[in-house]
Amino acid sequence: SLKGKFVLTAGLGGMGGAQPLAITMNEGVGLCIEVDPERAERRRKIGYVDVVVDTLEEAMTLVEEACDRGIPRSIALIGNAADVYPELVLRGVIPDVVTDQTPAHDPLFYIPTGYSVEQADELRKSDPQEFASLSRLSMARHVEAMLAFQKAGAEVFDYGNNLRQQAFDQGVKDAFAFPGFVPAYIRPLFCEGKGPFRWVALSGDPEDIYRTDEAIMELFPGDEHLHRWLKLAREKVPFQGLPSRICWLGYGERARAGLKFNEMVAKGILKAPIVIGRDHLDSGSVASPNRETEGMRDGSDAISDWPILNALINAVGGATWVSFHHGGGVGMGYSQHAGMVIVADGTPEAAVRLQRVLTTDPGMGVVRHADAGYPEAIDFARRSGIKIPMLKD
């Protein structure tokens, strides 16, 4: 739980906008810096942010009150992270947790300090090179403040948006002193093929998602974290576009879920087919040295054979579509990853494909980490009966 804890972050864009809700769902108090007032207000209207303020004084008053009372609260502060983070350091304010989800992967969208959104738009059009240069300098300030928080005792981690790399290129030589979130927290899950598993109800009816929620909880009755997430998601995460859901499932679990959905379509419990996919942030489908494969045990951070192999295996396994692309999260040129989607349409043929694809796709993650020498992956592979030729008894 984050109860009574102060989490500092920035960026309320397409992915970063979920941060305040993630904090409050885990009972914490979040201060989220966002330079674009319209974006912050959009997050408030859909319930991701509790309140939007314009001054650091008001924001910190709300943070301190919520922490003292032990109540979850999310505050969006209109400002630039490259200004606010250093100011908090100067004031001696040390959050419990510090991270960031600004668009640092693309210097043309990280707004430089001293510029409003409108001024930044003009500079981006008139002098993109100057914009990018100023943006990178601001990122360096941003990271220097995060390093100061870390030295003062805060738990600091990088989301994987390439902020550290941009700062390092600007001369911040210890930019990688704080870790990315994958090596810090997620890799043991990757060793079991666990990652973001998601599905969409083609009927457009939210009831189909609610029925699949119930099916997932019945399939995995002992997973308390999963049950808690699904209940909170139904309560707090509004549908946007076609009704959909996401949760973390691993090797063996995904195939069971996919076959269950297919059975529900066949029996008419669901009104239409279910499209199953996953994030490019997954256990065996990406090579991203500054995010998913940062600091691999065997130094294989940048080896792209794995996502290519993942794409090929999914293609011959019968996935509905397979993609191979680059840039996810960290920006173009810094990663390569394979995407996968498969449709559960209720037919026996779909069941065969679902069993195959939803086994080999996460299985590739187990194999990839076992090959890199992770004992957790090797042990899991043996317990799960995954045949890996390079593993010796």
GUMARTOR-798604 format. One record per residue (C-alpha): residue in one letter; x, y, z. Coordinates in steps of 0.05 Angstrom, whole numbers, padded with zeros to 5 digits, always signed. Example, Ala and Ser with C-alpha at 12.3 -4.5 7.8 and 13.67 -1.06 7.14 Angstrom:
# residues 2
a+00246-00090+00156;s+00273-00021+00143;
***
This chain:
# residues 393
s+00000+00000+00000;l+00020+00072-00012;k-00024+00097+00045;g+00005+00160+00074;k+00060+00162+00021;f+00075+00221-00025;v+00088+00203-00098;l+00116+00256-00145;t+00111+00247-00220;a+00099+00286-00284;g+00063+00279-00350;l-00012+00268-00358;g-00012+00249-00431;g-00038+00186-00465;m-00002+00137-00420;g+00020+00183-00364;g-00052+00203-00351;a-00064+00138-00315;q-00011+00153-00262;p-00055+00192-00212;l-00108+00138-00213;a-00055+00084-00203;i-00030+00122-00142;t-00098+00132-00110;m-00120+00061-00126;n-00061+00040-00083;e-00082+00089-00028;g-00026+00140-00040;v-00022+00215-00050;g+00002+00237-00118;l+00028+00304-00142;c+00028+00302-00218;i+00062+00358-00256;e+00031+00375-00324;v+00050+00434-00368;d-00014+00432-00410;p-00075+00457-00371;e-00124+00426-00421;r-00092+00358-00413;a-00096+00362-00337;e-00168+00384-00339;r-00185+00326-00386;r-00157+00278-00334;r-00198+00311-00280;k-00263+00305-00320;i-00256+00230-00329;g-00239+00219-00256;y-00165+00203-00262;v-00145+00267-00224;d-00181+00293-00163;v-00162+00367-00167;v-00122+00414-00212;v-00083+00472-00182;d-00038+00528-00207;t+00012+00540-00151;l+00062+00495-00116;e+00041+00523-00048;e-00031+00501-00057;a-00009+00434-00085;m+00037+00419-00027;t-00015+00440+00024;l-00063+00389-00007;v-00008+00336-00009;e+00010+00346+00064;e-00062+00345+00087;a-00078+00281+00051;c-00014+00247+00075;d-00028+00268+00147;r-00099+00240+00143;g-00078+00177+00107;i-00128+00187+00051;p-00116+00176-00024;r-00113+00240-00065;s-00086+00261-00132;i-00066+00332-00147;a-00048+00358-00216;l-00003+00419-00214;i+00002+00462-00277;g+00077+00472-00288;n+00139+00445-00319;a+00173+00386-00286;a+00241+00416-00302;d+00222+00475-00258;v+00180+00441-00203;y+00227+00383-00188;p+00288+00428-00176;e+00245+00476-00135;l+00223+00419-00089;v+00295+00398-00081;l+00314+00469-00061;r+00258+00470-00010;g+00282+00405+00020;v+00218+00368+00003;i+00232+00294-00005;p+00176+00252-00034;d+00171+00179-00017;v+00170+00158-00090;v+00192+00197-00152;t+00183+00179-00226;d+00162+00211-00291;q+00121+00199-00354;t+00134+00262-00395;p+00144+00252-00471;a+00220+00251-00465;h+00224+00198-00519;d+00214+00255-00569;p+00250+00321-00555;l+00200+00357-00600;f+00143+00342-00551;y+00178+00353-00484;i+00163+00426-00472;p+00225+00466-00451;t+00226+00505-00386;g+00203+00577-00393;y+00154+00563-00449;s+00079+00558-00447;v+00044+00506-00491;e+00027+00560-00542;q+00097+00589-00543;a+00126+00519-00550;d+00080+00505-00609;e+00106+00567-00644;l+00179+00550-00631;r+00169+00478-00654;k+00144+00504-00721;s+00194+00561-00730;d+00258+00528-00704;p+00252+00454-00688;q+00326+00446-00677;e+00327+00501-00624;f+00265+00470-00592;a+00299+00402-00587;s+00362+00433-00559;l+00324+00471-00505;s+00282+00409-00491;r+00343+00366-00478;l+00373+00418-00431;s+00308+00418-00392;m+00310+00342-00388;a+00379+00346-00359;r+00353+00392-00303;h+00295+00345-00293;v+00341+00284-00283;e+00390+00322-00239;a+00332+00337-00192;m+00311+00263-00193;l+00382+00244-00175;a+00380+00293-00117;f+00316+00262-00092;q+00348+00193-00096;k+00409+00216-00056;a+00362+00245-00003;g+00328+00177+00006;a+00269+00176-00042;e+00251+00114-00082;v+00266+00138-00153;f+00256+00100-00218;d+00251+00113-00292;y+00187+00095-00329;g+00225+00079-00393;n+00211+00142-00434;n+00286+00152-00448;l+00291+00212-00401;r+00357+00185-00372;q+00388+00175-00440;q+00370+00246-00461;a+00401+00274-00398;f+00463+00230-00405;d+00473+00257-00475;q+00472+00327-00445;g+00528+00311-00398;v+00492+00283-00337;k+00540+00225-00330;d+00505+00192-00271;a+00437+00196-00305;f+00430+00120-00301;a+00443+00118-00226;f+00369+00107-00214;p+00340+00045-00247;g+00285+00034-00298;f+00222+00002-00270;v+00232-00064-00306;p+00299-00085-00274;a+00277-00054-00208;y+00209-00088-00201;i+00182-00125-00261;r+00234-00174-00285;p+00215-00231-00237;l+00146-00228-00268;f+00175-00231-00338;c+00213-00294-00317;e+00144-00327-00310;g+00118-00299-00376;k+00075-00248-00340;g+00056-00183-00373;p-00002-00139-00395;f-00056-00183-00425;r-00115-00146-00454;w-00180-00158-00491;v-00234-00119-00527;a-00309-00134-00533;l-00327-00127-00607;s-00401-00124-00588;g-00390-00055-00559;d-00430-00077-00498;p-00397-00065-00430;e-00435-00126-00403;d-00390-00170-00444;i-00329-00143-00408;y-00363-00152-00341;r-00377-00225-00358;t-00304-00235-00377;d-00282-00202-00312;e-00324-00253-00274;a-00295-00310-00316;i-00223-00288-00302;m-00237-00286-00227;e-00268-00355-00230;l-00208-00382-00268;f-00158-00354-00218;p-00193-00354-00151;g-00130-00349-00109;d-00100-00287-00143;e-00119-00231-00094;h-00082-00177-00133;l-00118-00196-00197;h-00186-00195-00162;r-00173-00128-00129;w-00151-00098-00196;l-00212-00122-00235;k-00260-00096-00182;l-00225-00028-00179;a-00220-00024-00255;r-00295-00034-00262;e-00308+00020-00210;k-00256+00072-00230;v-00232+00063-00302;p-00283+00088-00353;f-00287+00055-00421;q-00260+00096-00480;g-00281+00070-00548;l-00298-00004-00549;p-00303-00034-00479;s-00238-00067-00460;r-00199-00093-00402;i-00126-00107-00384;c-00093-00148-00329;w-00027-00183-00318;l-00028-00257-00335;g+00030-00305-00348;y+00048-00370-00381;g-00008-00420-00377;e-00057-00368-00351;r-00065-00332-00418;a-00083-00396-00455;r-00135-00414-00403;a-00165-00344-00408;g-00167-00345-00484;l-00200-00413-00487;k-00251-00391-00435;f-00269-00329-00476;n-00276-00371-00539;e-00322-00419-00502;m-00364-00361-00477;v-00371-00334-00548;a-00391-00404-00573;k-00444-00412-00520;g-00474-00343-00532;i-00454-00317-00462;l-00418-00261-00499;k-00453-00224-00555;a-00395-00222-00604;p-00322-00244-00611;i-00267-00220-00565;v-00202-00192-00591;i-00142-00211-00548;g-00077-00174-00549;r-00021-00150-00503;d+00025-00091-00494;h+00091-00086-00530;l+00118-00083-00459;d+00119-00158-00450;s+00166-00212-00428;g+00192-00240-00494;s+00172-00193-00550;v+00219-00134-00543;a+00291-00111-00545;s+00295-00044-00509;p+00361-00030-00472;n+00332+00029-00435;r+00267-00005-00414;e+00244-00078-00419;t+00313-00108-00430;e+00354-00059-00389;g+00412-00091-00351;m+00400-00163-00374;r+00439-00214-00334;d+00479-00237-00396;g+00487-00169-00428;s+00437-00184-00483;d+00400-00118-00475;a+00401-00098-00549;i+00395-00166-00583;s+00334-00164-00628;d+00333-00238-00646;w+00281-00249-00591;p+00227-00201-00615;i+00238-00224-00687;l+00232-00297-00665;n+00170-00279-00625;a+00137-00248-00686;l+00153-00308-00730;i+00128-00359-00680;n+00063-00320-00670;a+00054-00315-00745;v+00061-00390-00757;g+00022-00404-00694;g-00040-00372-00723;a-00045-00302-00692;t-00096-00258-00726;w-00045-00204-00737;v+00028-00197-00722;s+00069-00133-00725;f+00142-00115-00718;h+00159-00044-00702;h+00204+00001-00662;g+00204+00060-00615;g+00154+00039-00563;g+00161+00082-00501;v+00233+00101-00510;g+00230+00132-00580;m+00248+00113-00651;g+00314+00078-00658;y+00319+00055-00585;s+00276-00008-00586;q+00246-00062-00629;h+00185-00102-00611;a+00133-00151-00638;g+00059-00141-00630;m+00005-00195-00630;v-00070-00199-00633;i-00115-00260-00637;v-00191-00265-00643;a-00234-00312-00601;d-00294-00322-00647;g-00323-00384-00615;t-00301-00434-00668;p-00262-00498-00656;e-00209-00473-00703;a-00200-00410-00661;a-00192-00453-00599;v-00133-00489-00631;r-00100-00424-00651;l-00113-00392-00583;q-00082-00451-00546;r-00021-00448-00591;v-00009-00373-00593;l-00026-00357-00521;t+00022-00412-00499;t+00082-00396-00543;d+00077-00320-00538;p+00088-00315-00463;g+00130-00378-00466;m+00179-00340-00508;g+00189-00293-00449;v+00206-00351-00403;v+00255-00379-00454;r+00286-00311-00466;h+00300-00300-00392;a+00322-00372-00380;d+00372-00364-00437;a+00398-00301-00403;g+00411-00341-00340;y+00356-00319-00293;p+00347-00374-00240;e+00274-00354-00232;a+00260-00367-00306;i+00300-00432-00307;d+00262-00458-00246;f+00195-00436-00274;a+00209-00469-00341;r+00226-00535-00308;r+00165-00533-00262;s+00120-00516-00321;g+00148-00568-00368;i+00174-00518-00419;k+00224-00552-00465;i+00285-00509-00475;p+00341-00544-00514;m+00397-00500-00487;l+00380-00517-00414;k+00419-00574-00385;d+00398-00616-00326;
***
